[in-house]
Amino acid sequence: MNPRWLLRMSQWARNPPSAGRVKFVAAIVGVLLVVFALEHFGLWPEGLTAQRMRP
């Protein structure tokens, strides 16, 4: 592990992020999980699916 990451983790342990930032990140992760679940179960609209471009 890079020593820089150890220093960053120790800084986060001493000064944790605010509750608002934690909620914001949790909301983003939740939205991504919902989109992934919709796509996995085939409920995602075909019009919003990216198409492969031919070279």
C-alpha distance matrix in Angstrom:
0.0 3.7 6.4 8.5 7.2 7.7 10.9 11.9 11.6 13.7 16.0 16.6 17.3 19.8 21.3 21.2 22.6 26.3 28.0 29.4 26.0 24.8 28.2 27.8 24.5 25.9 29.0 27.2 25.3 28.7 30.5 28.1 28.5 32.3 32.4 30.4 32.7 35.8 34.8 33.9 37.3 39.2 40.3 38.8 41.7 42.1 42.9 39.4 37.7 36.4 38.5 37.3 38.9 40.5 39.9
3.7 0.0 3.9 5.4 5.5 6.9 9.1 10.2 11.1 13.0 14.7 15.8 17.1 19.1 20.4 20.6 21.9 25.6 27.8 28.8 25.4 24.8 28.2 27.6 24.4 26.3 29.3 27.3 25.9 29.5 31.0 28.7 29.6 33.2 33.2 31.5 34.1 36.9 35.9 35.4 38.8 40.5 41.5 39.7 42.3 42.7 43.1 39.6 38.0 36.6 38.6 37.4 38.7 40.4 39.5
6.4 3.9 0.0 3.8 5.4 5.0 6.3 8.7 9.9 10.7 12.5 14.4 15.4 16.8 18.4 19.3 21.0 24.7 27.2 28.5 25.3 24.8 28.4 28.0 25.2 27.2 30.3 28.7 27.5 31.0 32.7 30.7 31.6 35.3 35.4 34.0 36.5 39.4 38.6 38.2 41.5 43.3 44.0 42.3 44.9 45.5 45.8 42.2 40.9 39.5 41.7 40.7 42.0 43.7 42.9
8.5 5.4 3.8 0.0 3.8 5.4 5.1 6.2 8.7 10.0 10.6 12.4 14.3 15.5 16.4 17.3 18.5 22.2 24.9 25.8 22.5 22.5 26.1 25.4 22.7 25.1 27.9 26.2 25.4 29.0 30.5 28.7 30.0 33.5 33.5 32.4 35.1 37.7 37.0 36.9 40.3 41.9 42.4 40.4 42.9 43.6 43.6 39.9 38.8 37.4 39.8 38.9 40.1 42.0 41.2
7.2 5.5 5.4 3.8 0.0 3.8 5.4 4.9 6.1 8.5 9.7 10.4 12.2 14.2 15.0 15.2 16.4 20.1 22.4 23.5 20.2 19.7 23.2 22.7 19.8 21.9 24.9 23.3 22.2 25.8 27.5 25.6 26.6 30.2 30.4 29.2 31.8 34.5 34.0 33.7 37.0 38.8 39.3 37.5 40.2 41.0 41.2 37.5 36.5 35.3 37.8 37.1 38.6 40.7 40.2
7.7 6.9 5.0 5.4 3.8 0.0 3.8 5.4 5.1 6.2 8.6 9.9 10.5 12.5 14.2 14.7 16.8 20.5 22.7 24.4 21.4 20.6 24.3 24.4 21.6 23.3 26.6 25.5 24.2 27.5 29.6 28.0 28.7 32.3 32.9 31.6 33.8 36.8 36.4 36.0 39.1 41.2 41.6 40.1 42.9 43.9 44.3 40.6 39.6 38.6 41.2 40.5 42.1 44.2 43.8
10.9 9.1 6.3 5.1 5.4 3.8 0.0 3.8 5.5 5.1 6.2 8.7 9.9 10.7 12.2 13.6 15.6 19.3 22.0 23.5 20.6 20.4 24.2 24.1 21.8 23.9 27.0 26.0 25.3 28.6 30.5 29.2 30.2 33.6 34.2 33.3 35.7 38.4 38.2 38.1 41.2 43.1 43.3 41.6 44.2 45.3 45.4 41.6 40.9 39.8 42.5 42.0 43.4 45.6 45.0
11.9 10.2 8.7 6.2 4.9 5.4 3.8 0.0 3.8 5.4 5.0 6.2 8.6 9.9 10.4 11.1 12.5 16.2 18.9 20.1 17.1 17.0 20.7 20.4 18.1 20.4 23.4 22.3 21.8 25.1 26.9 25.8 26.9 30.3 30.8 30.1 32.5 35.2 35.0 35.1 38.2 40.0 40.0 38.2 40.8 42.0 42.0 38.2 37.6 36.7 39.5 39.2 40.7 43.1 42.7
11.6 11.1 9.9 8.7 6.1 5.1 5.5 3.8 0.0 3.8 5.4 5.1 6.2 8.7 9.8 9.7 11.8 15.5 17.6 19.5 16.7 15.7 19.5 19.8 17.4 19.0 22.4 21.7 20.6 23.8 26.0 24.9 25.6 29.0 29.9 29.1 31.1 34.0 34.1 33.9 36.8 38.9 38.9 37.5 40.3 41.7 42.0 38.2 37.6 37.0 39.9 39.7 41.5 44.0 43.8
13.7 13.0 10.7 10.0 8.5 6.2 5.1 5.4 3.8 0.0 3.8 5.4 5.0 6.3 8.6 9.8 12.6 16.1 18.5 20.7 18.4 17.6 21.4 22.1 20.1 21.6 25.0 24.7 23.8 26.7 29.1 28.3 28.9 32.2 33.3 32.6 34.5 37.4 37.7 37.4 40.2 42.4 42.3 41.0 43.8 45.3 45.5 41.8 41.2 40.7 43.6 43.5 45.2 47.6 47.4
16.0 14.7 12.5 10.6 9.7 8.6 6.2 5.0 5.4 3.8 0.0 3.8 5.4 5.1 6.0 7.9 10.3 13.7 16.6 18.5 16.1 16.1 19.9 20.3 18.7 20.7 23.8 23.5 23.2 26.1 28.2 27.7 28.7 31.8 32.8 32.5 34.5 37.2 37.5 37.7 40.4 42.4 42.0 40.5 43.1 44.7 44.6 40.8 40.5 39.9 43.0 43.0 44.6 47.2 46.9
16.6 15.8 14.4 12.4 10.4 9.9 8.7 6.2 5.1 5.4 3.8 0.0 3.8 5.4 5.0 4.9 7.3 10.8 13.4 15.4 13.0 12.5 16.3 16.9 15.2 17.0 20.2 20.1 19.7 22.5 24.8 24.4 25.3 28.3 29.5 29.2 31.2 33.8 34.3 34.5 37.1 39.1 38.7 37.3 40.0 41.7 41.7 37.9 37.8 37.5 40.6 40.9 42.7 45.4 45.5
17.3 17.1 15.4 14.3 12.2 10.5 9.9 8.6 6.2 5.0 5.4 3.8 0.0 3.8 5.7 5.7 9.2 12.3 14.3 17.0 15.2 14.0 17.7 19.0 17.4 18.5 22.0 22.3 21.5 24.0 26.7 26.4 26.8 29.9 31.4 31.0 32.5 35.4 36.1 36.0 38.4 40.7 40.4 39.2 42.2 44.0 44.2 40.5 40.3 40.2 43.3 43.6 45.6 48.3 48.5
19.8 19.1 16.8 15.5 14.2 12.5 10.7 9.9 8.7 6.3 5.1 5.4 3.8 0.0 3.8 6.2 9.8 12.3 14.9 17.5 16.1 15.7 19.3 20.5 19.5 20.9 24.1 24.6 24.2 26.7 29.2 29.1 29.8 32.7 34.2 34.0 35.6 38.3 39.2 39.2 41.6 43.8 43.2 42.0 44.8 46.7 46.7 42.9 42.9 42.7 46.0 46.3 48.1 50.8 50.9
21.3 20.4 18.4 16.4 15.0 14.2 12.2 10.4 9.8 8.6 6.0 5.0 5.7 3.8 0.0 3.8 6.6 9.0 12.0 14.2 12.9 13.1 16.6 17.5 16.9 18.7 21.5 22.0 22.2 24.6 26.8 27.1 28.1 30.7 32.1 32.3 34.1 36.5 37.4 37.8 40.1 42.2 41.3 39.9 42.5 44.5 44.3 40.5 40.8 40.6 44.0 44.5 46.2 49.1 49.2
21.2 20.6 19.3 17.3 15.2 14.7 13.6 11.1 9.7 9.8 7.9 4.9 5.7 6.2 3.8 0.0 3.8 6.6 9.0 11.5 10.0 9.6 13.1 14.4 13.6 15.0 18.0 18.8 18.8 21.0 23.4 23.7 24.6 27.1 28.7 29.0 30.5 33.0 34.0 34.4 36.6 38.7 37.8 36.6 39.3 41.3 41.3 37.6 37.8 37.9 41.3 42.0 43.9 46.9 47.3
22.6 21.9 21.0 18.5 16.4 16.8 15.6 12.5 11.8 12.6 10.3 7.3 9.2 9.8 6.6 3.8 0.0 3.8 6.6 8.2 6.4 6.8 10.2 11.0 10.7 12.5 15.1 15.8 16.4 18.5 20.6 21.2 22.4 24.7 26.1 26.7 28.4 30.6 31.7 32.4 34.6 36.4 35.3 33.9 36.4 38.5 38.2 34.5 35.1 35.2 38.6 39.5 41.4 44.5 45.0
26.3 25.6 24.7 22.2 20.1 20.5 19.3 16.2 15.5 16.1 13.7 10.8 12.3 12.3 9.0 6.6 3.8 0.0 3.8 5.4 5.4 6.4 8.8 10.0 11.0 12.5 14.4 15.8 16.9 18.4 20.3 21.6 22.8 24.6 26.3 27.4 28.8 30.7 32.2 33.0 34.9 36.7 35.2 33.9 36.3 38.7 38.3 34.6 35.5 35.9 39.5 40.8 42.6 45.9 46.5
28.0 27.8 27.2 24.9 22.4 22.7 22.0 18.9 17.6 18.5 16.6 13.4 14.3 14.9 12.0 9.0 6.6 3.8 0.0 3.8 5.5 5.1 6.2 8.6 10.0 10.5 12.2 14.4 15.4 16.2 18.4 20.1 20.9 22.4 24.5 25.7 26.7 28.5 30.4 31.2 32.7 34.6 33.0 32.0 34.4 37.1 36.9 33.3 34.4 35.2 38.9 40.3 42.4 45.8 46.7
29.4 28.8 28.5 25.8 23.5 24.4 23.5 20.1 19.5 20.7 18.5 15.4 17.0 17.5 14.2 11.5 8.2 5.4 3.8 0.0 3.8 5.4 5.1 6.1 8.7 9.8 10.5 12.4 14.3 15.1 16.6 18.6 19.9 21.1 22.8 24.4 25.6 27.1 28.9 30.1 31.6 33.2 31.3 30.0 32.2 34.8 34.3 30.8 32.1 32.9 36.6 38.2 40.2 43.6 44.6
26.0 25.4 25.3 22.5 20.2 21.4 20.6 17.1 16.7 18.4 16.1 13.0 15.2 16.1 12.9 10.0 6.4 5.4 5.5 3.8 0.0 3.8 5.4 4.9 6.2 8.5 9.8 10.7 12.4 14.1 15.5 16.7 18.4 20.0 21.4 22.7 24.3 26.0 27.3 28.5 30.4 31.9 30.4 28.9 31.1 33.4 32.9 29.3 30.3 30.7 34.3 35.7 37.6 40.9 41.7
24.8 24.8 24.8 22.5 19.7 20.6 20.4 17.0 15.7 17.6 16.1 12.5 14.0 15.7 13.1 9.6 6.8 6.4 5.1 5.4 3.8 0.0 3.8 5.4 5.3 6.1 8.6 10.0 10.6 12.1 14.4 15.5 16.4 18.4 20.2 21.1 22.4 24.4 25.9 26.7 28.5 30.4 29.1 27.9 30.5 32.9 32.9 29.2 30.0 30.6 34.3 35.6 37.8 41.1 42.1
28.2 28.2 28.4 26.1 23.2 24.3 24.2 20.7 19.5 21.4 19.9 16.3 17.7 19.3 16.6 13.1 10.2 8.8 6.2 5.1 5.4 3.8 0.0 3.8 5.5 5.0 6.0 8.7 9.8 10.2 12.3 14.2 15.1 16.3 18.4 19.8 20.8 22.4 24.4 25.3 26.8 28.6 26.8 25.8 28.3 31.0 30.9 27.4 28.5 29.6 33.3 35.0 37.3 40.8 42.0
27.8 27.6 28.0 25.4 22.7 24.4 24.1 20.4 19.8 22.1 20.3 16.9 19.0 20.5 17.5 14.4 11.0 10.0 8.6 6.1 4.9 5.4 3.8 0.0 3.8 5.4 5.1 6.4 8.8 9.8 10.8 12.6 14.4 15.5 16.9 18.5 20.1 21.4 22.9 24.4 26.1 27.4 25.7 24.2 26.4 28.9 28.4 24.9 26.1 26.8 30.6 32.2 34.3 37.8 38.9
24.5 24.4 25.2 22.7 19.8 21.6 21.8 18.1 17.4 20.1 18.7 15.2 17.4 19.5 16.9 13.6 10.7 11.0 10.0 8.7 6.2 5.3 5.5 3.8 0.0 3.8 5.4 5.1 6.2 8.6 10.0 10.7 12.4 14.4 15.6 16.6 18.4 20.2 21.3 22.4 24.5 26.0 24.8 23.2 25.7 28.0 27.8 24.2 24.8 25.4 29.0 30.4 32.6 35.9 36.9
25.9 26.3 27.2 25.1 21.9 23.3 23.9 20.4 19.0 21.6 20.7 17.0 18.5 20.9 18.7 15.0 12.5 12.5 10.5 9.8 8.5 6.1 5.0 5.4 3.8 0.0 3.8 5.5 5.1 6.1 8.7 9.9 10.5 12.3 14.4 15.2 16.3 18.4 20.0 20.7 22.4 24.4 23.1 22.1 24.9 27.4 27.7 24.1 24.8 25.8 29.5 31.1 33.6 36.9 38.3
29.0 29.3 30.3 27.9 24.9 26.6 27.0 23.4 22.4 25.0 23.8 20.2 22.0 24.1 21.5 18.0 15.1 14.4 12.2 10.5 9.8 8.6 6.0 5.1 5.4 3.8 0.0 3.8 5.5 5.0 6.2 8.6 9.8 10.6 12.4 14.2 15.3 16.6 18.5 19.8 21.2 22.7 20.9 19.8 22.3 25.0 25.0 21.6 22.7 24.0 27.7 29.7 32.1 35.7 37.2
27.2 27.3 28.7 26.2 23.3 25.5 26.0 22.3 21.7 24.7 23.5 20.1 22.3 24.6 22.0 18.8 15.8 15.8 14.4 12.4 10.7 10.0 8.7 6.4 5.1 5.5 3.8 0.0 3.8 5.4 5.2 6.3 8.7 10.0 10.8 12.3 14.3 15.5 16.7 18.3 20.2 21.4 19.9 18.3 20.6 23.0 22.8 19.2 20.0 20.9 24.7 26.4 28.7 32.2 33.6
25.3 25.9 27.5 25.4 22.2 24.2 25.3 21.8 20.6 23.8 23.2 19.7 21.5 24.2 22.2 18.8 16.4 16.9 15.4 14.3 12.4 10.6 9.8 8.8 6.2 5.1 5.5 3.8 0.0 3.8 5.5 5.1 6.2 8.7 10.0 10.5 12.2 14.3 15.4 16.2 18.3 20.1 19.1 17.8 20.7 22.9 23.4 19.9 20.1 21.1 24.7 26.1 28.8 32.1 33.6
28.7 29.5 31.0 29.0 25.8 27.5 28.6 25.1 23.8 26.7 26.1 22.5 24.0 26.7 24.6 21.0 18.5 18.4 16.2 15.1 14.1 12.1 10.2 9.8 8.6 6.1 5.0 5.4 3.8 0.0 3.8 5.4 5.1 6.3 8.7 9.8 10.5 12.4 14.3 15.1 16.6 18.4 17.0 16.3 19.3 21.9 22.6 19.3 19.9 21.6 25.2 27.1 30.0 33.3 35.2
30.5 31.0 32.7 30.5 27.5 29.6 30.5 26.9 26.0 29.1 28.2 24.8 26.7 29.2 26.8 23.4 20.6 20.3 18.4 16.6 15.5 14.4 12.3 10.8 10.0 8.7 6.2 5.2 5.5 3.8 0.0 3.8 5.4 5.1 6.3 8.6 9.9 10.6 12.4 14.1 15.6 16.7 15.0 13.6 16.2 18.9 19.2 15.8 16.8 18.5 22.2 24.4 27.1 30.6 32.6
28.1 28.7 30.7 28.7 25.6 28.0 29.2 25.8 24.9 28.3 27.7 24.4 26.4 29.1 27.1 23.7 21.2 21.6 20.1 18.6 16.7 15.5 14.2 12.6 10.7 9.9 8.6 6.3 5.1 5.4 3.8 0.0 3.8 5.4 5.2 6.1 8.6 9.9 10.6 12.1 14.3 15.5 14.6 12.9 15.8 17.8 18.4 14.9 15.1 16.4 20.0 21.7 24.6 27.9 29.7
28.5 29.6 31.6 30.0 26.6 28.7 30.2 26.9 25.6 28.9 28.7 25.3 26.8 29.8 28.1 24.6 22.4 22.8 20.9 19.9 18.4 16.4 15.1 14.4 12.4 10.5 9.8 8.7 6.2 5.1 5.4 3.8 0.0 3.8 5.5 5.0 6.1 8.6 9.9 10.3 12.2 14.2 13.5 12.8 16.3 18.5 19.8 16.6 16.5 18.2 21.6 23.3 26.5 29.7 31.7
32.3 33.2 35.3 33.5 30.2 32.3 33.6 30.3 29.0 32.2 31.8 28.3 29.9 32.7 30.7 27.1 24.7 24.6 22.4 21.1 20.0 18.4 16.3 15.5 14.4 12.3 10.6 10.0 8.7 6.3 5.1 5.4 3.8 0.0 3.8 5.4 5.1 6.1 8.6 9.7 10.7 12.3 10.8 10.4 13.7 16.4 17.7 14.8 15.3 17.7 21.1 23.4 26.6 29.8 32.2
32.4 33.2 35.4 33.5 30.4 32.9 34.2 30.8 29.9 33.3 32.8 29.5 31.4 34.2 32.1 28.7 26.1 26.3 24.5 22.8 21.4 20.2 18.4 16.9 15.6 14.4 12.4 10.8 10.0 8.7 6.3 5.2 5.5 3.8 0.0 3.8 5.5 5.1 6.2 8.5 10.1 10.7 9.5 7.8 11.0 13.3 14.4 11.3 11.6 13.9 17.3 19.7 22.8 26.1 28.5
30.4 31.5 34.0 32.4 29.2 31.6 33.3 30.1 29.1 32.6 32.5 29.2 31.0 34.0 32.3 29.0 26.7 27.4 25.7 24.4 22.7 21.1 19.8 18.5 16.6 15.2 14.2 12.3 10.5 9.8 8.6 6.1 5.0 5.4 3.8 0.0 3.8 5.5 5.2 6.0 8.6 9.9 10.1 9.0 12.5 14.2 15.9 13.0 12.2 14.1 17.2 19.0 22.4 25.4 27.8
32.7 34.1 36.5 35.1 31.8 33.8 35.7 32.5 31.1 34.5 34.5 31.2 32.5 35.6 34.1 30.5 28.4 28.8 26.7 25.6 24.3 22.4 20.8 20.1 18.4 16.3 15.3 14.3 12.2 10.5 9.9 8.6 6.1 5.1 5.5 3.8 0.0 3.8 5.4 5.0 6.1 8.5 8.4 8.9 12.7 14.8 17.1 14.7 14.2 16.7 19.6 21.6 25.1 28.0 30.6
35.8 36.9 39.4 37.7 34.5 36.8 38.4 35.2 34.0 37.4 37.2 33.8 35.4 38.3 36.5 33.0 30.6 30.7 28.5 27.1 26.0 24.4 22.4 21.4 20.2 18.4 16.6 15.5 14.3 12.4 10.6 9.9 8.6 6.1 5.1 5.5 3.8 0.0 3.8 5.5 5.4 6.2 5.0 5.3 9.1 11.6 13.8 11.8 11.8 14.9 17.7 20.2 23.7 26.7 29.5
34.8 35.9 38.6 37.0 34.0 36.4 38.2 35.0 34.1 37.7 37.5 34.3 36.1 39.2 37.4 34.0 31.7 32.2 30.4 28.9 27.3 25.9 24.4 22.9 21.3 20.0 18.5 16.7 15.4 14.3 12.4 10.6 9.9 8.6 6.2 5.2 5.4 3.8 0.0 3.8 5.6 5.2 5.9 4.8 8.4 9.8 12.3 10.3 9.1 11.9 14.5 16.8 20.3 23.2 26.0
33.9 35.4 38.2 36.9 33.7 36.0 38.1 35.1 33.9 37.4 37.7 34.5 36.0 39.2 37.8 34.4 32.4 33.0 31.2 30.1 28.5 26.7 25.3 24.4 22.4 20.7 19.8 18.3 16.2 15.1 14.1 12.1 10.3 9.7 8.5 6.0 5.0 5.5 3.8 0.0 3.8 5.5 7.7 8.2 11.7 12.7 15.6 13.9 12.3 14.7 16.9 18.6 22.3 24.8 27.6
37.3 38.8 41.5 40.3 37.0 39.1 41.2 38.2 36.8 40.2 40.4 37.1 38.4 41.6 40.1 36.6 34.6 34.9 32.7 31.6 30.4 28.5 26.8 26.1 24.5 22.4 21.2 20.2 18.3 16.6 15.6 14.3 12.2 10.7 10.1 8.6 6.1 5.4 5.6 3.8 0.0 3.8 5.7 7.9 11.3 12.7 15.9 14.9 13.8 16.9 18.8 20.9 24.6 27.1 30.2
39.2 40.5 43.3 41.9 38.8 41.2 43.1 40.0 38.9 42.4 42.4 39.1 40.7 43.8 42.2 38.7 36.4 36.7 34.6 33.2 31.9 30.4 28.6 27.4 26.0 24.4 22.7 21.4 20.1 18.4 16.7 15.5 14.2 12.3 10.7 9.9 8.5 6.2 5.2 5.5 3.8 0.0 3.8 5.6 8.2 9.2 12.6 12.2 11.1 14.4 16.1 18.5 22.0 24.5 27.8
40.3 41.5 44.0 42.4 39.3 41.6 43.3 40.0 38.9 42.3 42.0 38.7 40.4 43.2 41.3 37.8 35.3 35.2 33.0 31.3 30.4 29.1 26.8 25.7 24.8 23.1 20.9 19.9 19.1 17.0 15.0 14.6 13.5 10.8 9.5 10.1 8.4 5.0 5.9 7.7 5.7 3.8 0.0 3.8 6.4 8.9 11.6 11.1 11.3 14.9 17.1 20.0 23.3 26.2 29.4
38.8 39.7 42.3 40.4 37.5 40.1 41.6 38.2 37.5 41.0 40.5 37.3 39.2 42.0 39.9 36.6 33.9 33.9 32.0 30.0 28.9 27.9 25.8 24.2 23.2 22.1 19.8 18.3 17.8 16.3 13.6 12.9 12.8 10.4 7.8 9.0 8.9 5.3 4.8 8.2 7.9 5.6 3.8 0.0 3.8 6.4 8.6 7.4 7.8 11.4 13.9 17.0 20.2 23.3 26.4
41.7 42.3 44.9 42.9 40.2 42.9 44.2 40.8 40.3 43.8 43.1 40.0 42.2 44.8 42.5 39.3 36.4 36.3 34.4 32.2 31.1 30.5 28.3 26.4 25.7 24.9 22.3 20.6 20.7 19.3 16.2 15.8 16.3 13.7 11.0 12.5 12.7 9.1 8.4 11.7 11.3 8.2 6.4 3.8 0.0 3.8 5.4 5.6 7.0 10.8 12.8 16.3 19.1 22.2 25.4
42.1 42.7 45.5 43.6 41.0 43.9 45.3 42.0 41.7 45.3 44.7 41.7 44.0 46.7 44.5 41.3 38.5 38.7 37.1 34.8 33.4 32.9 31.0 28.9 28.0 27.4 25.0 23.0 22.9 21.9 18.9 17.8 18.5 16.4 13.3 14.2 14.8 11.6 9.8 12.7 12.7 9.2 8.9 6.4 3.8 0.0 3.8 5.4 5.3 8.7 9.8 13.3 16.0 18.9 22.3
42.9 43.1 45.8 43.6 41.2 44.3 45.4 42.0 42.0 45.5 44.6 41.7 44.2 46.7 44.3 41.3 38.2 38.3 36.9 34.3 32.9 32.9 30.9 28.4 27.8 27.7 25.0 22.8 23.4 22.6 19.2 18.4 19.8 17.7 14.4 15.9 17.1 13.8 12.3 15.6 15.9 12.6 11.6 8.6 5.4 3.8 0.0 3.8 5.6 8.2 9.4 13.2 15.3 18.4 21.6
39.4 39.6 42.2 39.9 37.5 40.6 41.6 38.2 38.2 41.8 40.8 37.9 40.5 42.9 40.5 37.6 34.5 34.6 33.3 30.8 29.3 29.2 27.4 24.9 24.2 24.1 21.6 19.2 19.9 19.3 15.8 14.9 16.6 14.8 11.3 13.0 14.7 11.8 10.3 13.9 14.9 12.2 11.1 7.4 5.6 5.4 3.8 0.0 3.8 6.5 9.2 12.8 15.1 18.5 21.4
37.7 38.0 40.9 38.8 36.5 39.6 40.9 37.6 37.6 41.2 40.5 37.8 40.3 42.9 40.8 37.8 35.1 35.5 34.4 32.1 30.3 30.0 28.5 26.1 24.8 24.8 22.7 20.0 20.1 19.9 16.8 15.1 16.5 15.3 11.6 12.2 14.2 11.8 9.1 12.3 13.8 11.1 11.3 7.8 7.0 5.3 5.6 3.8 0.0 3.8 6.4 9.7 12.6 15.9 18.9
36.4 36.6 39.5 37.4 35.3 38.6 39.8 36.7 37.0 40.7 39.9 37.5 40.2 42.7 40.6 37.9 35.2 35.9 35.2 32.9 30.7 30.6 29.6 26.8 25.4 25.8 24.0 20.9 21.1 21.6 18.5 16.4 18.2 17.7 13.9 14.1 16.7 14.9 11.9 14.7 16.9 14.4 14.9 11.4 10.8 8.7 8.2 6.5 3.8 0.0 3.8 6.6 9.2 12.8 15.4
38.5 38.6 41.7 39.8 37.8 41.2 42.5 39.5 39.9 43.6 43.0 40.6 43.3 46.0 44.0 41.3 38.6 39.5 38.9 36.6 34.3 34.3 33.3 30.6 29.0 29.5 27.7 24.7 24.7 25.2 22.2 20.0 21.6 21.1 17.3 17.2 19.6 17.7 14.5 16.9 18.8 16.1 17.1 13.9 12.8 9.8 9.4 9.2 6.4 3.8 0.0 3.8 6.3 9.5 12.6
37.3 37.4 40.7 38.9 37.1 40.5 42.0 39.2 39.7 43.5 43.0 40.9 43.6 46.3 44.5 42.0 39.5 40.8 40.3 38.2 35.7 35.6 35.0 32.2 30.4 31.1 29.7 26.4 26.1 27.1 24.4 21.7 23.3 23.4 19.7 19.0 21.6 20.2 16.8 18.6 20.9 18.5 20.0 17.0 16.3 13.3 13.2 12.8 9.7 6.6 3.8 0.0 3.8 6.5 9.4
38.9 38.7 42.0 40.1 38.6 42.1 43.4 40.7 41.5 45.2 44.6 42.7 45.6 48.1 46.2 43.9 41.4 42.6 42.4 40.2 37.6 37.8 37.3 34.3 32.6 33.6 32.1 28.7 28.8 30.0 27.1 24.6 26.5 26.6 22.8 22.4 25.1 23.7 20.3 22.3 24.6 22.0 23.3 20.2 19.1 16.0 15.3 15.1 12.6 9.2 6.3 3.8 0.0 3.8 6.4
40.5 40.4 43.7 42.0 40.7 44.2 45.6 43.1 44.0 47.6 47.2 45.4 48.3 50.8 49.1 46.9 44.5 45.9 45.8 43.6 40.9 41.1 40.8 37.8 35.9 36.9 35.7 32.2 32.1 33.3 30.6 27.9 29.7 29.8 26.1 25.4 28.0 26.7 23.2 24.8 27.1 24.5 26.2 23.3 22.2 18.9 18.4 18.5 15.9 12.8 9.5 6.5 3.8 0.0 3.8
39.9 39.5 42.9 41.2 40.2 43.8 45.0 42.7 43.8 47.4 46.9 45.5 48.5 50.9 49.2 47.3 45.0 46.5 46.7 44.6 41.7 42.1 42.0 38.9 36.9 38.3 37.2 33.6 33.6 35.2 32.6 29.7 31.7 32.2 28.5 27.8 30.6 29.5 26.0 27.6 30.2 27.8 29.4 26.4 25.4 22.3 21.6 21.4 18.9 15.4 12.6 9.4 6.4 3.8 0.0
